[in-house]
Amino acid sequence: MADSLGWRKKFAVLVPSTNTSVQPEFDAMRPPGVTNHISRIRIPNIPLRDDADFQRLIELIAAAQDDAVDSVMSCEPDRLVLGISAETFWDGLKASRDLKRQLEERTRLPVSMGSEACDAAFAALGVQRIAVVTPYQPVGDRNVVRFFEESGYEVKRIRGLRCESPVKIAHVSEAELRDALLDLDGDDIDALVQVGTNLAMARLAGSASLWMQRPVIAINTAIYWHALRSSGIDDRIAGWGPLLERH
């Protein structure tokens, strides 16, 4: 017998404990028969003043991650979905693949994560040249650029918002994100991309894809789209941009 609510798939969703955007955005995109089960990686809400602080944040997430993974496994999920993005870009393409392999070996589940989801989204949308907005300090931006360039994409521009703490990332308004998109836009790019899963941008990205006349890819939309499509769930879900509406 299948789960009464998650009769199609149960997703184990891993998020930092400071993240308040992944859960509501994933739930808003959830089709019938799919359920999301959040497991929080316990980290403090440390100040993010510089590259050293941001590096420490990545280390705190990595140190606490396995406990959160093991905790959610007792609900017998069908897929592990990482509601984290910085860690998946860190140290480039090989490190990202190693992280995915480690999680697959630990859980014996298929894994969806931000770096790979972006790569799949670019392939689906025919994207080669990108501009990127992040909430990160410069060290985070450098790791994002490294991953995308090692994956074969051209990063024409990147703008890091340098949010002051993990929680403050979710305080960035849609108006601020819209202004960042407009500053980054240009005829030399195929798409605009937002990373940083605590930036609440999925709804804005869906509408911006229309009025900017090019794909605007929010990381949370890309991750959830990847999790659905990789699980054989092809529902078209309106309001979240071209990935969920057409691909």
Buried (B, 14 or more C-beta within 10 A) or exposed (E): EEBEEBEBBBBBBBBBBBBBBBBEBBEBBBBEBBBBBBBBBBBEEBEBEEBEBBBBBBEBBEEBBEEBBEBBBEEEBBBBBBBBBBBBBBBBBEBBEEBBEBBEEBBEBBBBBBBBBBBBBBEBBEBEBBBBBBBBBBBBBBBBBBBBEEBEBBBBBBBBBBBBBBBBBBBBEEEEBBEBBEEBBEEEBBBBBBBBBBBBBBBBBBBBBEEBEBBBBBBBBBBBBBBBBBBEBEBEBEEBBBBBBEB
